[in-house]
Amino acid sequence: MNPCYFIPGSLREAALQLRRGLQGAAADFPKNDFVCIWSSIAYLYPGLHPDGFDDPDSGWPRVIKSFAIEAWRRAEAGELADEELYACDAQWAGLYDRMNEHTPQETARREEITKQM
C-alpha cells in the first residue's frame, strides 16, 4: 500500500476540503479524496487526536466524528497506513500557518512537508 499525503496550503484550502467532505458520507469517498478531507481536519483541528474521538470529553465536533469512525475503519481494514491515520504533518502545518513568527528551521520544515505531496 502506497500512502498518500495531503498538506493543505492554507486555512482556506483546508476549509474547502472539509466543506466538500461534509457534502457526502465519509465512507463514500475514494481513498485519495478521503485522505485530503481527513488531513484537512487534522490541519484545522490540531488539538484533536484520532485515538480519542469516541471519548465524550474528546472535543471532537459531532459533525466530523463520522470521518474519525471511517478513518479507523479504513485503518483496521488495512486501507490507511499509520501516517495517513495520524496526519501529523498536516496538523503541524495547520499550527505553523497560524503562527505570526517562524524560525528558519520551522520555515524549512514547512517547505519540506509541502514538497512531499
N, C-alpha and C positions, 0 to 999 in steps of 0.2 A: 504494500500500500504506500503510495507516494503522498506524503502530507501536502496539503495546500495551505497557503498563508494569505492573509489579507490584513493589511495595516491601513486603516483609514488615513487619508491625508489631512483631514480637518474634522472639526466637530460637525460641520455641515454635511460632509460626506457620510460620516457615521450615522447621523440622524436620518439621512435619506435612505440608507441601507436598512435601518431599523423600521422606518415607516413602510418600506417595501415589504419587509418581513411581516409586519402586523396586518398586512392585507391578505395574508394566506395562512394556512395551517403549517406549523413548523415541520411536520412530517412530510409535507408535500414538496418541499424544496429539494432540488438536486444538491449533491454534496457541496459543490463549489459555491452555490448561492447560499446554502445554509452556513458554511464557514464564514462567508462575508458578513452575514447578519450576526452570527454568534460573536465574531471578532469585534463587530461594531458595538455589541452590548458590552463586551469587556472594555472597550475604549471609552464608552460613555459612562459606564458604571464601574470604575476601577475598584471600588470598595466591596463589590460582590464577589463571592467565591463559589465556583461550581459545586464544591463538596457540601455546602450547607444550604443549598437552595430550598430544601424542604423543611428546614427549621423555621418555626413561626417567627422567631426573632432575627432571621437572617437579613432582613432588609430588602429581599427580592420583591420588586413590584409584581403584583398578581398578573399583570398583563404580559410580562415576559417570562414568567415561570415555565410556560409551555416550551420555550426554547431550551431551558435547562433540562427539562424532562427529556426532550428529544435528543439533546447533546449526550446525555447519559445513555439513552437507549442505543444511539449510534456507536458510542464508545464501547459499550458492553457487547455489541454485535461485531466489533472489530472494524467498524466503518470510519471511526475517527481515531487518529493517533493521539497520544497524550498531549503533544504540543498543539494539537487542534482543540482538544477539550479545554486545556489550560492555556488560553490565548494571552500569555503574559507579555509578549511583545506589543500586542495591540493595547493591552492595559497600560503598559509603561508609556507608550506613545500618547495615549489619552492624558496621562498625568503631565507628560512633558509639554504637550501642546497647550495646557492650561497655565503653565508657569510663565512668569514675566522675564526672568533672567535664566540663562543657561551657561553652564561651564563648557569649555571646549570639548571635554570628554562626553558630556551629555549630547551635545550637538553632533558629534561624530557617531555616537550610538544611534541617534535618531536617523541619520543618513544611512547607516549600515542596515538597520532593520527595514527601512523603506526600499532598499535595493533588493532585499530577499524576495519580494513579491514577483 
